[in-house]
C-alpha cells in the first residue's frame, strides 16, 4: 500500500546573486511580497496540501529563515501588551503546532539534486515526498501541490508540475517529452532534458518548482554525476525514474510567478497589491496616476 505524501523539501541554500546587493546579508527567500516573505507562500501551500514535515535545506547565511518559522516569545508578549492579539495570533499560526520543521545544512551549492539529497536521512526508500521551490510562487484556488497530491494518490507515480514557456527560454528549464494538450491534463513522461538548446528541446513544456518524487530517487542522487552546468541535476535522476517506475507530468491549474527574476518579482508584487483586500483599490489608483504622469 502506497504511503501518503507528508514530507516536503524546500531547498533554500542558494546565494541569490540575481538580487544583489539586497541579498548580500539576507536570504532571497526572505524578500517580501507586500508583507510576507516568498518562502512563507511555499510553506503555506505545503501545509494546505497536508504536509506535516517541512524539511529546509539551508546555507550558512540562512539563519533568518529558521528564525522566521520559530516562535518569538518576546515579540508575542510585546504585541499582546499593545492589544495586538490578532497580529500575535497570526504570527504564531504561520506553522501550526502539529507541523515539524527540520533543517539540513548544504555546505556547498552543488545543484538542486544535491540539495534534495541532503534530506536523505529523513526520507525512507518507499516514502514519497514533495519538493517546493520558493522562487516559483503559485496562485491557485486549489493549491498546486494539493492538485498534484490528488493525482499521486490516484496513480502512485512520481509527478512534476509543468507549464509552457517561450521557445527562447527553454534553455533555462528542464524540458519534458510528454503529451499535455491543455491545463489540467497529465500523462507519462517519455523523457526530460535539462536546459536544452531550443533545437534539441522535445517540447516547450518546462518543469517548474513543484515535484512529488519516489523515495528511491535518494539512492539515485547519492551516485549522481554532475550534469548541466557542472551541478548535480535533479532532472538527471528523474530521467532514471522515467525509465523505471515511471513519472507523470501535470499542467496545473493556477498562475506561476517567477520570483527568482527581478521582473517576475515585480510582477508578483504588483498583482498581489492589486488583489490585496485593503490596499488593492489605492494601489490601482496609484498605478493609474503614475502611468498618466508618464504619458
C-alpha positions in Angstrom: 0.0 0.0 0.0 1.5 3.3 -1.0 2.3 5.8 1.7 0.8 9.3 1.7 2.8 12.4 0.9 3.6 14.0 4.2 7.1 15.4 3.9 8.2 18.4 1.7 11.7 19.5 1.0 12.3 23.3 0.5 15.8 23.9 -1.0 16.7 27.5 0.2 20.6 27.4 0.2 21.2 29.4 -3.0 23.1 32.7 -2.8 20.5 34.8 -4.6 23.1 36.6 -6.7 20.5 38.0 -9.1 19.1 40.2 -6.3 22.4 41.6 -5.1 23.0 43.8 -3.2 19.7 43.2 -1.4 20.7 39.5 -0.8 24.2 40.2 0.5 23.1 39.9 4.1 19.6 38.4 3.8 18.3 35.3 2.0 16.4 36.0 -1.2 13.6 33.8 0.1 13.1 36.4 2.8 12.4 39.2 0.3 8.8 40.2 0.8 5.7 40.3 -1.4 3.9 43.2 0.3 4.4 41.9 3.9 5.1 38.2 3.5 8.4 36.6 2.5 8.4 34.4 -0.6 9.3 31.3 1.4 6.2 31.6 3.5 4.0 31.3 0.5 5.6 27.9 -0.3 5.2 26.8 3.3 1.5 27.8 3.4 0.9 25.9 0.2 2.6 22.8 1.6 0.6 22.9 4.8 -2.7 23.4 3.0 -1.8 20.3 0.9 -1.5 18.2 4.1 2.3 18.3 4.6 3.3 17.6 8.2 7.1 17.7 7.9 8.8 20.7 6.4 12.5 20.0 5.5 14.5 23.1 4.8 17.9 22.8 3.0 19.7 25.9 4.2 23.1 27.5 3.8 25.3 29.2 6.3 23.8 32.6 5.7 20.1 31.5 6.0 19.6 31.5 9.8 16.8 34.1 9.4 14.7 31.5 7.6 14.7 29.3 10.7 14.1 32.3 12.9 11.1 33.3 10.8 9.4 29.9 11.4 10.3 29.7 15.0 8.4 31.1 18.0 9.3 34.5 19.4 8.0 34.8 22.9 9.4 38.4 23.4 7.7 39.7 20.3 4.5 37.8 21.2 4.5 39.4 24.7 5.2 42.9 23.2 2.3 42.7 20.7 -0.2 41.5 23.3 0.9 44.2 25.7 -0.1 46.7 23.0 -3.5 44.9 22.5 -2.4 43.5 19.1 -3.6 40.0 19.9 -4.8 39.3 16.3 -1.3 40.0 14.9 0.3 37.9 17.6 -2.1 35.0 16.8 -1.3 35.4 13.1 2.5 35.1 13.7 2.0 32.1 16.0 -0.1 30.3 13.3 2.5 30.6 10.4 3.5 27.0 11.2 0.8 25.0 13.1 2.0 23.1 16.2 1.4 19.8 14.5 3.8 20.6 11.7 7.5 19.9 12.2 10.3 22.0 10.8 13.6 20.2 10.0 16.8 21.9 8.9 19.8 20.5 7.0 22.8 22.5 6.1 24.1 22.3 2.5 27.8 23.1 2.8 28.2 23.9 -1.0 25.7 24.9 -3.6 26.2 21.9 -5.9 22.8 21.9 -7.6 19.2 21.1 -6.9 19.8 17.4 -7.0 22.5 17.8 -4.3 20.2 20.0 -2.2 17.4 17.4 -2.3 19.8 14.6 -1.4 20.7 16.5 1.8 17.4 15.4 3.2 18.0 11.7 2.6 18.5 10.8 6.3 14.7 11.6 6.9 13.3 10.1 3.7 12.6 6.3 3.5 13.2 4.3 0.4 9.5 3.6 0.0 8.3 7.1 1.0 7.1 9.7 -1.4 8.0 13.4 -0.8 7.3 16.8 -2.3 9.8 19.4 -3.4 8.8 23.1 -3.5 11.0 25.8 -4.9 10.1 29.2 -3.2 11.2 31.1 -6.3 8.1 29.8 -8.1 5.2 31.4 -6.3 1.9 29.7 -7.2 -1.5 31.3 -7.1 -4.4 28.9 -7.4 -7.9 28.3 -6.0 -6.7 24.8 -5.0 -3.0 24.8 -4.0 -0.9 23.4 -6.8 0.7 20.9 -4.5 -2.7 19.7 -3.4 -3.7 19.2 -7.0 -0.6 17.1 -7.5 -1.1 15.0 -4.4 -4.6 14.2 -5.5 -3.2 12.8 -8.8 -0.4 10.9 -7.0 -3.0 9.3 -4.7 -4.6 8.0 -7.9 -1.5 6.9 -9.7 1.2 6.2 -7.2 3.8 7.6 -9.6 6.2 10.5 -9.3 4.9 13.7 -10.7 6.3 17.0 -11.9 4.5 20.3 -12.5 5.0 21.8 -16.0 3.9 24.8 -17.9 4.6 26.0 -21.5 7.4 28.6 -21.9 8.6 30.7 -24.8 11.0 29.0 -27.1 13.8 31.4 -26.3 13.5 30.4 -22.6 13.7 26.6 -22.8 17.5 26.8 -22.1 16.7 27.9 -18.6 14.5 24.9 -17.7 14.2 21.1 -17.6 12.0 20.4 -20.6 9.8 17.3 -20.7 8.8 15.0 -23.6 5.1 14.4 -22.9 1.7 15.0 -24.4 -0.1 17.7 -22.4 -2.6 19.4 -24.6 -4.3 21.6 -22.0 -4.4 22.9 -18.5 -5.4 20.1 -16.1 -4.0 17.4 -18.3 -1.4 14.9 -17.1 0.4 12.0 -18.6 3.6 9.9 -18.7 6.9 11.4 -19.4 8.9 9.8 -22.2 12.0 11.8 -21.2 13.3 15.1 -19.8 16.3 17.2 -20.8 17.9 19.8 -18.6 18.4 23.2 -20.2 18.4 22.0 -23.8 19.2 24.2 -26.9 15.9 25.2 -28.5 16.6 23.0 -31.5 17.1 20.0 -29.1 14.0 20.6 -26.9 11.4 17.8 -27.1 8.6 20.4 -26.3 8.2 23.8 -24.7 6.8 22.2 -21.5 9.1 23.3 -18.7 9.3 21.7 -15.2 8.5 24.4 -12.6 9.0 24.3 -8.9 6.7 21.6 -7.7 7.6 17.9 -7.6 6.3 14.7 -5.9 9.1 12.1 -6.0 9.5 8.5 -5.1 11.9 8.0 -2.1 14.1 5.7 -4.2 15.4 8.8 -6.0 17.6 9.4 -3.0 19.6 6.3 -3.8 20.0 7.6 -7.4 21.1 11.0 -6.3 23.7 9.6 -4.0 25.7 8.3 -7.0 24.6 11.1 -9.4 27.4 12.6 -11.6 27.5 16.3 -12.3 25.4 17.3 -15.3 24.5 20.6 -17.0 26.4 23.5 -15.5 28.6 21.1 -13.6 25.9 20.6 -11.0 24.1 17.6 -9.6 20.8 17.9 -11.6 17.6 16.6 -10.2 16.3 16.1 -13.7 19.0 13.6 -14.4 17.8 11.4 -11.5 14.2 11.9 -12.6 15.2 10.6 -16.1 16.2 7.3 -14.4 12.8 7.2 -12.7 11.2 7.6 -16.1 13.0 4.5 -17.3 12.0 2.6 -14.1 8.7 3.0 -12.2 7.6 6.0 -14.4 7.0 9.7 -13.9 4.0 11.8 -14.9 3.9 15.5 -15.9 1.0 17.7 -14.9 -0.2 21.1 -16.4 -1.5 22.6 -13.2 -4.4 25.0 -12.7 -3.2 28.3 -11.5 -0.6 31.1 -12.1 3.1 30.9 -11.6 5.2 34.0 -10.8 8.9 33.6 -11.3 10.1 35.4 -8.2 13.7 34.3 -8.9 13.9 37.1 -11.5 13.6 40.8 -10.8 10.8 41.3 -13.4 8.9 38.3 -12.1 9.2 39.6 -8.6 7.9 43.0 -9.6 5.0 41.4 -11.5 4.1 39.3 -8.4 4.3 42.3 -6.1 2.1 44.4 -8.4 -0.5 41.6 -8.9 -0.5 40.9 -5.1 -1.0 44.6 -4.3 -3.9 44.8 -6.8 -5.6 41.8 -5.2 -5.0 42.9 -1.6 -8.3 43.5 0.3 -7.0 46.7 2.0 -4.5 48.1 -0.5 -6.0 46.9 -3.8 -8.0 50.0 -4.7 -5.4 52.5 -3.5 -2.8 50.6 -5.4 -4.8 50.7 -8.6 -5.4 54.4 -8.3 -1.6 54.9 -7.6 -0.7 52.9 -10.7 -3.1 54.8 -12.9 -1.7 58.1 -11.6 1.9 57.0 -12.3 1.0 55.9 -15.8 -0.8 59.1 -16.5 2.2 61.1 -15.3 4.4 59.1 -17.8 2.2 59.9 -20.8 
